[in-house]
């Protein structure tokens, strides 16, 4: 079952899109309230059927500063728009790698501020050197992306039941 659920905080502000089974567990454990369900879709146990959550609301408020995207491969490629930050060319994800601006061998952390998208050729050319040592400065300074989920999900991924909860949070 591949359903997604819109997670809201207690003020009904959108926070994140999560897996529906994770959302069901949050409701079952009492950490969230069920707001909307998918029609005719159920999570079944041996004796019961539970509706699949489409929208849930946490029972607590989430500070905006705590809403962040994980610094992972897919999100870094998305932030950098599949563009090598050294040569400026656009590649498919299979032709891209992650590059630590300050290499791990020199204490560089795995953070938004230290990781950029690089093509294989540029990443090998830079190696474990600092950018100024090989005259390869990233085109854009790496920084965390906007925390708003609407940049991370495509218009075609937005369920119609989510729209009333996303209305005030453009762009959609």
C-alpha positions as a Markdown table, in Angstrom:
| # | Residue | x | y | z |
|---|---|---|---|---|
| 1 | Unk | 0.0 | 0.0 | 0.0 |
| 2 | Unk | 1.6 | 3.3 | -1.1 |
| 3 | Unk | -0.6 | 6.1 | 0.3 |
| 4 | Unk | 0.7 | 9.4 | 1.6 |
| 5 | Unk | -0.8 | 11.5 | 4.4 |
| 6 | Unk | -0.6 | 15.2 | 5.0 |
| 7 | Unk | 0.5 | 15.9 | 8.5 |
| 8 | Unk | -0.7 | 19.1 | 10.2 |
| 9 | Unk | 0.3 | 20.6 | 13.6 |
| 10 | Unk | -2.3 | 21.4 | 16.2 |
| 11 | Unk | -3.1 | 24.7 | 14.5 |
| 12 | Unk | -3.8 | 22.9 | 11.2 |
| 13 | Unk | -0.6 | 24.3 | 9.6 |
| 14 | Unk | 0.9 | 21.8 | 7.1 |
| 15 | Unk | 4.2 | 20.3 | 8.3 |
| 16 | Unk | 5.1 | 17.3 | 6.2 |
| 17 | Unk | 3.9 | 14.6 | 3.9 |
| 18 | Unk | 4.4 | 11.1 | 5.5 |
| 19 | Unk | 3.6 | 7.5 | 4.8 |
| 20 | Unk | -0.1 | 6.6 | 5.6 |
| 21 | Unk | 0.9 | 3.7 | 7.8 |
| 22 | Unk | 3.1 | 6.0 | 9.9 |
| 23 | Unk | 0.2 | 8.4 | 10.1 |
| 24 | Unk | -2.1 | 5.5 | 11.2 |
| 25 | Unk | 0.4 | 4.6 | 14.0 |
| 26 | Unk | 0.4 | 8.2 | 15.2 |
| 27 | Unk | -3.4 | 8.2 | 15.4 |
| 28 | Unk | -3.5 | 4.8 | 17.1 |
| 29 | Unk | -0.9 | 5.8 | 19.7 |
| 30 | Unk | -2.9 | 9.0 | 20.4 |
| 31 | Unk | -0.2 | 11.5 | 19.2 |
| 32 | Unk | -2.5 | 12.8 | 16.3 |
| 33 | Unk | -6.1 | 13.2 | 15.4 |
| 34 | Unk | -7.6 | 11.8 | 12.3 |
| 35 | Unk | -8.9 | 14.6 | 10.1 |
| 36 | Unk | -9.6 | 13.1 | 6.6 |
| 37 | Unk | -9.5 | 9.5 | 5.3 |
| 38 | Unk | -9.2 | 7.9 | 1.9 |
| 39 | Unk | -12.5 | 6.6 | 0.6 |
| 40 | Unk | -12.8 | 2.8 | 0.5 |
| 41 | Unk | -9.1 | 2.3 | 1.5 |
| 42 | Unk | -8.4 | 0.3 | 4.7 |
| 43 | Unk | -5.6 | -1.0 | 6.8 |
| 44 | Unk | -6.7 | -4.5 | 7.9 |
| 45 | Unk | -5.8 | -6.5 | 11.0 |
| 46 | Unk | -7.0 | -10.0 | 11.7 |
| 47 | Unk | -10.4 | -8.8 | 13.0 |
| 48 | Unk | -10.8 | -5.1 | 12.1 |
| 49 | Unk | -10.4 | -2.7 | 9.2 |
| 50 | Unk | -9.3 | 0.9 | 9.8 |
| 51 | Unk | -9.6 | 3.7 | 7.3 |
| 52 | Unk | -6.4 | 4.9 | 5.7 |
| 53 | Unk | -5.6 | 8.4 | 7.0 |
| 54 | Unk | -5.4 | 11.1 | 4.3 |
| 55 | Unk | -4.9 | 14.1 | 6.7 |
| 56 | Unk | -3.9 | 14.0 | 10.3 |
| 57 | Unk | -3.3 | 16.8 | 12.9 |
| 58 | Unk | -0.8 | 16.4 | 15.7 |
| 59 | Unk | -1.9 | 17.1 | 19.2 |
| 60 | Unk | 0.8 | 19.7 | 19.7 |
| 61 | Unk | 2.1 | 22.8 | 18.0 |
| 62 | Unk | 5.3 | 22.6 | 16.0 |
| 63 | Unk | 7.7 | 25.6 | 15.9 |
| 64 | Unk | 8.5 | 26.6 | 12.3 |
| 65 | Unk | 12.3 | 26.4 | 13.0 |
| 66 | Unk | 11.9 | 22.6 | 13.7 |
| 67 | Unk | 10.5 | 21.9 | 10.3 |
| 68 | Unk | 13.4 | 20.8 | 8.1 |
| 69 | Unk | 14.1 | 18.5 | 5.3 |
| 70 | Unk | 16.5 | 15.7 | 5.8 |
| 71 | Unk | 19.9 | 16.3 | 4.2 |
| 72 | Unk | 19.9 | 13.3 | 1.9 |
| 73 | Unk | 20.8 | 12.5 | -1.7 |
| 74 | Unk | 17.3 | 13.1 | -3.2 |
| 75 | Unk | 16.8 | 16.4 | -1.3 |
| 76 | Unk | 20.2 | 17.8 | -2.2 |
| 77 | Unk | 19.7 | 17.0 | -5.9 |
| 78 | Unk | 16.3 | 18.7 | -5.6 |
| 79 | Unk | 17.7 | 21.8 | -3.9 |
| 80 | Unk | 20.4 | 22.1 | -6.5 |
| 81 | Unk | 18.0 | 21.3 | -9.4 |
| 82 | Unk | 20.1 | 18.4 | -10.6 |
| 83 | Unk | 22.8 | 20.9 | -11.6 |
| 84 | Unk | 26.5 | 20.2 | -11.0 |
| 85 | Unk | 27.6 | 23.1 | -8.7 |
| 86 | Unk | 31.0 | 23.1 | -10.3 |
| 87 | Unk | 30.5 | 23.0 | -14.0 |
| 88 | Unk | 26.8 | 24.2 | -14.1 |
| 89 | Unk | 25.6 | 21.3 | -16.3 |
| 90 | Unk | 22.2 | 19.6 | -15.6 |
| 91 | Unk | 22.3 | 15.8 | -15.3 |
| 92 | Unk | 20.0 | 12.9 | -14.5 |
| 93 | Unk | 20.2 | 11.7 | -10.9 |
| 94 | Unk | 22.2 | 8.6 | -12.1 |
| 95 | Unk | 25.0 | 10.8 | -13.4 |
| 96 | Unk | 25.3 | 12.9 | -10.2 |
| 97 | Unk | 27.0 | 12.5 | -6.8 |
| 98 | Unk | 27.2 | 14.4 | -3.6 |
| 99 | Unk | 30.3 | 16.4 | -2.9 |
| 100 | Unk | 31.4 | 17.6 | 0.5 |
| 101 | Unk | 32.7 | 21.1 | 0.0 |
| 102 | Unk | 35.0 | 20.7 | 2.9 |
| 103 | Unk | 35.9 | 17.0 | 2.5 |
| 104 | Unk | 35.1 | 14.5 | 5.2 |
| 105 | Unk | 38.8 | 13.7 | 5.4 |
| 106 | Unk | 39.4 | 17.3 | 6.6 |
| 107 | Unk | 36.5 | 17.3 | 9.1 |
| 108 | Unk | 33.7 | 18.4 | 6.8 |
| 109 | Unk | 30.3 | 17.5 | 8.2 |
| 110 | Unk | 27.3 | 16.0 | 6.4 |
| 111 | Unk | 25.1 | 19.2 | 6.6 |
| 112 | Unk | 23.2 | 21.3 | 4.1 |
| 113 | Unk | 25.9 | 23.9 | 4.3 |
| 114 | Unk | 28.7 | 21.5 | 3.3 |
| 115 | Unk | 27.1 | 19.3 | 0.6 |
| 116 | Unk | 26.5 | 20.1 | -3.0 |
| 117 | Unk | 25.5 | 18.3 | -6.2 |
| 118 | Unk | 28.4 | 17.4 | -8.5 |
| 119 | Unk | 28.8 | 15.4 | -11.7 |
| 120 | Unk | 31.1 | 12.4 | -11.5 |
| 121 | Unk | 33.8 | 14.2 | -13.5 |
| 122 | Unk | 33.9 | 17.3 | -11.3 |
| 123 | Unk | 33.7 | 15.3 | -8.1 |
| 124 | Unk | 36.7 | 13.2 | -9.1 |
| 125 | Unk | 38.6 | 16.3 | -10.2 |
| 126 | Unk | 38.0 | 18.0 | -6.9 |
| 127 | Unk | 38.8 | 14.9 | -4.9 |
| 128 | Unk | 39.5 | 15.5 | -1.2 |
| 129 | Unk | 40.7 | 19.0 | -1.8 |
| 130 | Unk | 39.2 | 22.3 | -0.5 |
| 131 | Unk | 37.5 | 24.3 | -3.2 |
| 132 | Unk | 40.2 | 27.1 | -3.3 |
| 133 | Unk | 43.0 | 24.5 | -3.6 |
| 134 | Unk | 41.6 | 23.3 | -7.0 |
| 135 | Unk | 39.9 | 26.6 | -8.0 |
| 136 | Unk | 36.5 | 24.9 | -7.9 |
| 137 | Unk | 34.1 | 27.2 | -6.0 |
| 138 | Unk | 30.4 | 26.0 | -6.0 |
| 139 | Unk | 28.2 | 28.1 | -8.2 |
| 140 | Unk | 25.7 | 28.7 | -5.3 |
| 141 | Unk | 26.6 | 28.7 | -1.6 |
| 142 | Unk | 25.1 | 25.6 | -0.1 |
| 143 | Unk | 22.4 | 26.3 | 2.4 |
| 144 | Unk | 19.3 | 24.5 | 3.8 |
| 145 | Unk | 16.3 | 24.7 | 1.5 |
| 146 | Unk | 13.0 | 26.3 | 2.5 |
| 147 | Unk | 11.2 | 24.2 | 5.0 |
| 148 | Unk | 7.8 | 24.6 | 3.2 |
| 149 | Unk | 6.7 | 21.2 | 1.9 |
| 150 | Unk | 5.0 | 22.7 | -1.1 |
| 151 | Unk | 8.3 | 23.0 | -2.8 |
| 152 | Unk | 9.1 | 19.4 | -2.3 |
| 153 | Unk | 5.9 | 17.8 | -3.7 |
| 154 | Unk | 4.7 | 18.2 | -7.2 |
| 155 | Unk | 1.3 | 19.5 | -8.0 |
| 156 | Unk | 0.3 | 16.1 | -9.3 |
| 157 | Unk | 1.2 | 14.6 | -5.9 |
| 158 | Unk | -1.3 | 16.8 | -4.0 |
| 159 | Unk | -4.4 | 14.9 | -3.1 |
| 160 | Unk | -7.7 | 16.9 | -3.5 |
| 161 | Unk | -8.5 | 16.3 | 0.1 |
| 162 | Unk | -5.3 | 18.2 | 1.1 |
| 163 | Unk | -6.2 | 21.4 | -0.8 |
| 164 | Unk | -8.3 | 23.1 | 1.9 |
| 165 | Unk | -5.4 | 22.7 | 4.3 |
| 166 | Unk | -2.8 | 24.0 | 1.8 |
| 167 | Unk | -4.8 | 27.0 | 0.5 |
| 168 | Unk | -3.0 | 29.6 | 2.5 |
| 169 | Unk | 0.4 | 28.1 | 1.8 |
| 170 | Unk | 1.2 | 28.9 | -1.8 |
| 171 | Unk | 2.7 | 28.0 | -4.3 |
| 172 | Unk | 0.4 | 25.1 | -5.2 |
